[in-house]
Amino acid sequence: MTTLIVTEKPNVAERIAKSIGNAVKNTRKGISYYVVDDVIVAPAVGHIYTLMEKDRGLWKYPVFDIKWVPSYKASKSSAYTRKYLDNLVYLAEGCDEFINACDYDLEGEVIGFNVLKHACKVDPLSSKVHRMKYSSLTSKSINEAYNKLDKINKGMVDAGLTRHVLDWYWGINLSRALTLAIRRARGYTTLSIGRVQGPALKFLAAQDRKISAFVPETYWELEMIMLKNKNKLSAYHEKGRFKVKDDAVISQKKCLNTAVVKKIKRSKIKKKPPYPFDLTTLQTEAYRVFKISPKDTLQIAQELYTSAYISYPRTSSQQLPTDINYRDIIEKLSKLKEHAELTKYLLSKKKLKPKNGRKKDPAHPAIHPTGELPANIGESKKKIFDLICRRFYATFGDYSIRENLSVVFDNNGECFLAKGKSTVEPGWQILYGKYTRFKEEELPKLVEGEVLDVGDVLLHEKETQPPKRYTPSSIIREMEKKNLGTKATRSQIIDILFKRGYLEGKSIEVTPLGLSVVDTLERYCPNVLSEKLTRKFESEMEQIESGKLDSESVIAEGREVIVEITDEFKKKESEIGFDLAKSFRSSGCVDSLGPCLKCDGSLVLRKSKYGGFFVGCSNYPQCSFKISIPKGGVRKSGECNKCGYAVLTLTSAKKPFSFCINPNCKG
């Protein structure tokens, strides 16, 4: 009896094979697989199947007739997946049993399900198919999973497949609706929107509007500068902000050359150790400490995981289960020179008990080091690995104690306040080290009744500040709070919005294009941007996973929503296209082919009422200038090196050819 183990990635196949026995490496058409006695371990390479429209002849909407096909058939960019798929088809023919060893999450369940069903031609829910569940790729974890095989989780399969279907319905249909609307008004332009992209873009645009509408208000502050042991000591007036300058000036003029320490108040606060990392917290902390983007942090963490250095990163858990041998992991990490003192301190404790958070994940524990020691890894990986290790250590630390010090100074009846903060007992902060966010703001030793010389009392004019823009870190936290997207997809969604030209900058700003899309959709099809609707489907997919809802009913509901939205879209397609085109022109969002030869507009590719294309002016209908071009599919392929106008390529001809659009060009 021969068993085929399917993994999600090639390097995972190698690690599993070498963990369960004496693996022999074989290669077929450039793709490696491994044989361990009567077991074959072979990799997929992520999603080697994808959803595609059955009839790809017409670009229309709404469309719901879709099927799973090999990824290479749907996109040229996925051509590399074909060899992996062919290899799995070939190897599956002689196998009697199958094991899905892809990552234990929704995506891993979908990847394995599709390989088993379509490539291996086996029912993934039959008794022939088993599931390996592991949270790290150490040999110990792999063997435990291999020796304790489980059934395929039907709830996770159904939830994962439903998510893909709904995302396809939203992404394809709404992007087509947007694109066709604007093409009718201004020619060849492609726009896109998605089930989660829309609501995310909407609340980012709302923040931009708040910032744009913000009107700063002037206020004044009084700062008293005193001398203590020849060192300057600042205190600020107890009123804080003066809204009227004259009031601040009156208080300033009352001040004399000395101030008395009127009152000293001390308070001590216990600070809990931090929780173990879930994915979102790791991403936000890595951005705070290293300015590594959430997307890059996830990629780095994934690579550390597949190298067996850390546990599975796509987790929402903030809890370390009791069956993890904490002491064993710490003992192994003690061999790292830079961690020697920290691990020595922890190993001296009689009992190691982590400070767990509230968030749970039924599939995986919080992110933690496995005890495997990294070798020859890049600088970014070193940083993320060190951060994960120190966070892991800190969860076992003691409470730290911070002291808050508040001192009131009296200057001729005007009271000023100075505040200090310091660490009294470091506790877990020693373990978290340089990543601790607390600052030491110590005040000099003072006693009540003490008189200090006043050097100056300064009047500062300031303005209130607008709301802060989102950063790559804070946007991930906000999406989690609003339950938009999943822990694994949020950074990817934001990356897509950047690639679409809707967002820009590290302090995230919505571009004129992004604002145009939001403004138009809010006016005509607000459901496309609805957080409530998106959250509803997120909740329903969670209920599918837990077995409380069936996939078919949720997909049917999704179709109904899309039909409703697209029906409204079609009724107002001309208005939507006109408004988008108008916004494009006013905001400068024009795919210019060059300046108009008749006015100060830009030449753009436009679609004629007969289905072909022509070059027209962006100021139409005020300017009717146009240039005829050959019939067929065209795209902009470059710029003319003679005149600088656009070069178009006729793509539908038997032999595609390129030409400059400028009729006056002598090139």
N, C-alpha and C positions, 0 to 999 in steps of 0.2 A: 504493500500500500504506500503510495507516494503522496506527500503533502506539499502544497504550495503556500508559502508565507508571502503575502503582498505587503510591501512597505511603501511609505509615502515618498521617500527620497532615497537616492542611491547610497549615500553614506550611512543611512540608518540600516539598510539591508546588510551592509558589510558588518556593522557593529552587532546586529542581532545574530547573524550567522556565526561570527567568531565567539559569541557568548554562549551559544547553545551546544557547540561541539567543535570538532576539527573540520573547519570549513575549507572546501576546495573551490577556488575561484575559477569560473568559466566565463568565456566571452563569446557573444553571438552578435555579429554585425556591429561590433563596437560597443555593445552594452554588456556590462558585467552582471553576473548573477552567481549565486553560491550554492554548493551542494554539501549537505551534512547528512551522510548516510542516505536515508530515504526521504529527506526533507530538502526542498528547494526554496531558497530565499531570493526573491526578485523584486526590483523596485518599480514603482511608477515614478513620475517626476511632477508631483503636484497634480493638478486637475488635467487628466488626459482625455476627459470627456467634458463637453460643454453643451449648453442649450442653443438650438438654432431653429429658425423658422423653417417649416417644412416646404413652403412655397416661397422661394426668394426672388420671384420674378418681378413683383411690383413693390414699390416703396409706398406702403399705405399704412393706415392705422384706423382702428385698433386691430392688432393681430394676437391670436391666442393659440394658434395651431403650431405647437413647437415640439421638438424631440431632442433627445440626447444623442449627440454625434461625437466622433473622435475630434478632439480639439484642432488637429491639423487640417481638418476639412472645413472648419469654420473660420480659421484665421491663419494667414501665411506666417505670422509671427510665432505660431505654435508648431511649426514644421518639425522642430527638434523632438517633439513628443512621439512622433510616429514610430521611431525605432524602439522606444520603450514599450509602446502598445503592442507592436508586432512580436516583441520578445515575450510578453505576458501571454498573448494568444497562443504562441508556439509551445510554451512551457506548460500551459494549463491543460493541453490535450491529453497528456499522460498522467494526470493527477486525479486522486480519488477524494482527497480532503483538502480544505482550504482554510487559511487563517488570515483574517484582516488584522494587520499589525500597523496600520496607519495611526497617526496621532489620535488620541481618544478625545475628540471634540466633534462638533457638527461637521466641519469641513473634512476631517479625517474619515468620518463615517460616510460622507457622500463620496469621497474619492474611492474608498474601498468598496462601497456598494456598487458603484458604476463599473469598476474593474471586474468585480466578481460576476455581475449580471451580464455585461456586454462583451467583455473580453474572454472571461473564463466560461461563459455560458452555463452558469450554475445559479440556482435560487439562493440569494444571499441569506435568506431566513430559514433555509433548510438545515437538517441535522448534519449535513456535510461541512457546514461553514462554522467556524469558531472565531472568537475575538480575543486578542491579546490586549490587556489594559495595563499601561505602565505610565509612571509620571517622571521617570528619568531613564537615561540610557546607560546606566551602569550595568555591569554583568549580573550583579545580584538582582536588580530590578527586572531585568529582561528574563532571567531564569525563573524568577517568581511568577511572572506573568505567563511564561511559556508552560509552566507546570500547573497553572491554575486558569485554564482557558474558560472563557465565558461565552454566552450567546451574543449575537448581534443585538444591539439596542435599537429596537424598531422605532421607539419614540424619537431617538436622536436622528435616525435615518429620515423619518418622515418630516421632522422639523427642518433638517438641513436641506432636503429636496424642496420643501415648500418655500424656504427662504430664497433659493435660487430661482424658482418659478416666479415668485412675486417680484423679485428684483429685476428679472427679465421683463415682465409685463410693464413695470413702471419705467425702467430705463429706456427700453426700445420704443414703446408707444409714445411716451411723453416727449422724448427727444425728437422723434419723427414729427410729432405735432408742432413743436417749437420750430424745428428746422424748415418744414414745409410752409409754415406761416410766414416766416421772415423771408424765405426765398421768393414768395409771391410779391413781396414789397421791395426787396432790394437786391435780389439775385443770389448768387451762390455763397451761402454761409451755412455752417453747421453749428448747431447749438445742442446741448444735452442737459438733462436733469435726471435725478434718480429718486428713489423712494426715501432715502435718508439725506441725500445731498440737498434736496429742496428745503426741508425744514432747517437744516444746519445753515444753509445760505441765508435763510430768512432771519434767523436771530442774530447772525453776524451783521446783516444789513441794518437791523433794528439798532444795534450798538453803534454803527456808523452814523445813523440818523441822530441818535442822542448826542454824539460827539459834535456833529455838524450844527445841531440846534443849540448847543450849549453856549450860554452867554456868561462870561466870567464876571465875577463881582469882586470889587476891590475891598480889602480889609487891611487892618494894621495890627502889628504885634509889638510889644515892648520887651526888650531883652536887657536885663541888668547884668553887667559884667563886674564881678568882685574879684578880690585877690585873696588867696589862701596859700601861705607859705611861698609867696612869689609866683604862684601858678594861677592862671585865670579860671574862674568858675562862673558858668552862665546859669541864669534862672529867668524864667518867663512869667509875665504877669498872669495872675490867677484867672483873669477874665478870658484869657486866650485871645480870641479874635475881637478886635474893636471894629464895629461896622461904621462908626463915625470917627473921622480923624481927630476932630476937636476933643473928643472924650479921651483919646489916647494921649494927646498933647497935654491936657490938664493933668493926667496921672503922671506923665513924664516930668512935668515942671515941679510937681510936689516932692520928687525924690531928692534926697540929700546925699552926702558923701559917705555915709555909713549905713549898714543894714544889720539887723539883729536876727539870729537864728531863733525863730518863734516856736517852731514845732518840728519834731523829727518822728516819723512813723515808719516802723519796719514791719514787714510781713513776709513769712516764708511759705513757699508754695511747692508742693510735691509734683514732680513731672514724671508721668508714666513712661516706661520704655516704649519705643515705637513698635507698631505692629509689623509683622513680616510683610514683605512686598506682595501685593497683587499686581497685575500688569499695569493698571492705570497709575498706581502709586509709584511704581518703578519708572514709568515714562515721565511723570511729572518731576520726580526727584532727580532723574538724570538730566533733565533740561535745566532745573534750578542749579545744579552743581556744575555740570559740564557744558551746558547749552547744546547737548546732543538732542536732535529732534525726536519726537515720539516714534515716528516711522523708523528712523535709524536705530533707536533703542530696541525696538521690537526685532529688527533684523539681526542686530548683534546678539540679543538674548537668544534668538532662535539658533544661531550658530553655536553659541556656548552650550545650548541644550543638546544639539546633535553631536557635539563633541563630548557629551556626558559630564560637563563641568557643573551644570546647574540643572535643576528640575524644570519641568515643562512650564514655559513662560506665559502661555495664553490662559491664565487662570484668573478668576475673580475672588479667589480665596485669600483671606488674611489669617489663616490658621495653619499651624504645624501639627499634624496628628501625632499621637503618642507612639505609633509604631515606627516612627523614624528614630533611628539610633543617633540622637544628637551628639552624645559623647564620642562615638566612633568617628563621626564627620569632623568634629572639632579636633580630635587627635590627629587625623590625617592632614588637616589644614595647618596644624602646628609646624609642619615641615617647611612651610613658606616662611622665609626669613622675616619678612615685613609683618607677619601675623604672629610671630613667636610669643611675644609678651602678652598679647591679647588672649590668645588661646590658653596660655599658661594660667592666666587669671581665672578664666572660665573653668578650666579643668580642676582648679583647686576647690570649686564649689561642690558640696556634697550632693546637691540636687539641682538639676538643670530643668527649669520649667519656663517655656516661652510665654511672653505676653501676647496672647492671640487677640485679633480683632473680631469684629462681629460678622464680617462678610464671609460667606461660605461658597464653595464650589463642589458639587457632588462628584465631579470627575477628577479633580486635581487639588493638591495642597498648595499652600503659598509657595512662592518662588524661594528656593534655598540652594546653597551649594551642596554638591553630592559628596564631596571629599576627594574627588578626582582632581589631581594637580595639573593646572594648565602648563603647557610648554610651547614656547615660540608663538605666542599670540600677539596680535597687533596692539597698538596703544589704546585704541578705543575699546577693544575687548578687555584689556587689562583694567581700564577704568570702571567699566560696568561690572566686571567680575568682583573687583575690590569693593565696590558699592554694595553689591548683593551680599558678600561675605560679612562686611561690617554691620549691615542691617540685621543679618542673621544673628551675629554675636550680640548686638544691642538688645534684641528681644529677650535675652536671658539675663540682662543686667538688672541692677538694683534701681529703685527710684532715685532720681536726682533731686536735689533741693536747691531752689533758687530763692534769693532774697530780693524783694522789692523795697527800695528805700525812697521815701518822699520827704523832702525838707522844705518848709515854708519860711521865707525870709520877709521881715517887716522893714520897709523903708518909709518912715514917716507916714504910716497908715496904709501905704500901698503894699499889697502882698504879692510876692513872687514865688514861683515854685520850681524846684530842681528835682529831677528824678534819676535814680540810679538802679541798675540791675546787675546782679552778680551771682555766680555759682558758689554755693556754700559746700555742697557735697556733689561731686560730679556723677557718681553712680554710672548709669549706662552711657553717659556722654563720653566717657573714656573709650568705650568700645566703638562707638560710632565716629569718634575722633573728628577729623577735619570736615566731616559732612554735617556735623551738628549746626543748626541754624541759629542758636542762641548767641547773642553778643554780650560781651562784658562791658557794662557802662558804669564804672565805679565812681563814686563821689569821695572826696577827701574826708578824713575823720572830722566830725563836727559835734558840738555839744549845744544844747539849748541855752540861750542867753549869750552865746558867743557873738562878738561884734566883728564884722568884716568891713574892710575898706571897699568902697564902690568906685570903680574906675570910670564907668560910663553907663548911661542908660540910653539904649539905641531904639529908634523908632523905625520899624521895617514896614514898608508898603508891599503887600503881596496880592495875588489874585487867586480865586478859587480855580481848581483844575477840572477839566472835563473828565468824564468817565474813562477809565483805562481801556485801551484796545486789548483784545484777546491775544495771547501768545500761543505758539504751538502746544504749550503745556496746559494753559488754562482752558483752551477750547476743548481738550480731551476731557478734563474734569467736568466742564459744563455739559458736554454731550452725555456723559455718564449720569449726571444729575437729572437730565431731561429724559433719560432712557432712550437715546437716539443711537442706533447702531449697536454693535456688540464690542466687547473688550478687544477683540482681534481685528475689527474693521474700522474703528473710529479714525485712527491715524491715516488709514488708506483713503477714507472718504474725504478728509481734509486735503490730502495730497491730490486727489482727483479734482477738487475745486480749484486748486492752484494751477493744475495742468490745463484746465478748461479756460483759464484766464479770468476766473471770477474773483480770485483773491490774489494779494501780493503783500510782500513785506514780512519781516519777522514779528513786528507788532502788526497783527493781521488787519489789513485794510481791504474792504470790498471795492473792486475796480468799477469803473463806470459801466462796463459790460455786465458785471454781476448785479449791480443796482438796477440796471435796465430790466434784466430778467425778472428780478424780484418784484419791481414796481408793476410790470405788466401782468405777471401771474397773480399778484394780489388783487388786481383790478378785475381780472376776467375769470381766473380759475384758482381761487384761494386754497382749494383742497390739495392742490399739488404741493403746497408749502405747509400743510397742516401737521403740526407736532402731535396733536391729539390723535389723528388718524394713523400716523406712523407708530405711535406708542401702542395703539390698539392692536395693530398687527404684530408688534413685538411681543405683546402679552399673549396673543393667541398662539404664536409660535412656541412660546414657553409652555403653554397648555398642551400643545401637540406633543412636545417632548415628554411631558409628564403623563400623557395618555388621557387627558381630560377632553381634548378635542380631536377630531379627525382631520387629516390633511385636505381631503376633497372639499369639505365645506368651507375651509378658510380660503382655498384657491378660488372656489366659486365666488366667494364674497369679494375677493380681490379683483376678479374679472368684472363684477358688477360695478365696483368703484371706478375702474378704468373706463368702462363704457360710459358711465355718467360723466366723468371728467372730459373724455374725448368728444362726447356729444356736445357739451357746452363749448368746447374748443372749436369744433367745426362751425357752430353757429356764429362764432365771433372771430373766425380765422383771419379775415381781412383786417379787422380792427386790431387784433393782436399783432399781426405782421406789420401793419402801419405804425403802431405805437413802438414796437421794438426797433423798426428801421429809423424812426424819428429820434429815438433815444440814442441809437448808434451814431447817427449823424451829429447830434448835438454834443455827444460826449467824446467824439473823435474815434469811436470804435468802428472804423471802416477798413475792410480788407482792400486797401487801395492798390489799383493796378497802375497808378500814375495820375498826374494832375489832368483835369479836364482841358481839352483843347479849345473850349469855347467860353468857360467861366472859371470861377475860383473853386469849383467842386473837385471831387475825386472820381476817377473812373472805377467802376465796380462791375463785376460779372452779374448779369441779370438774366432771369428766365423769361422767355416770351410766352405768350398765351398759347402758342402752338407746341410748346414743350422743349424747344431748342434754347440756346443761350445767345446773348449778345452783350456787348460792352456798352454800358450807359453811364450817365452822370449821377452822382449821389444826390445832386440837387433837384432831380426829377420830382415833380413835373415842371418846376420853374425853368429847368434847362432840359431840352429834348435831344441834346447831342447823343449820337450813338454810333457804334462801329459794328458792322456785321462780321460774324466769324463763321467758319465752316460748321455744318451740322454735326452733331454727335456729342459724346461726353468730353468735357474739357476740364483741365485743372491748371492752376498756376504752378509753373515749374522753375521759375527763376526770373532774373532781370536781364534786359538787353544790355550788352557791354558797350553798345554804341550810343543809345539814347537814354537808357535808364528806365524805360517803361517795362511793363511786365511781359514775360514770355509765357505763352500758354501752350499746353500740349494737348493735341487731339488724341484722346485715349481710346476712342471707339473705332478708329480706322484700322484696317488690316495691318498697316505699318504706321504706328504712331509717329506723328511729326510735330515739331515745335515751330512757333512763329511769334514775332513781335507784334503787339497790338497797335503800335503807333503807325498810322498810314503815312506819316511824313518821315519815318526813319529811313536813312540811306544805307543802313547796314545790310 
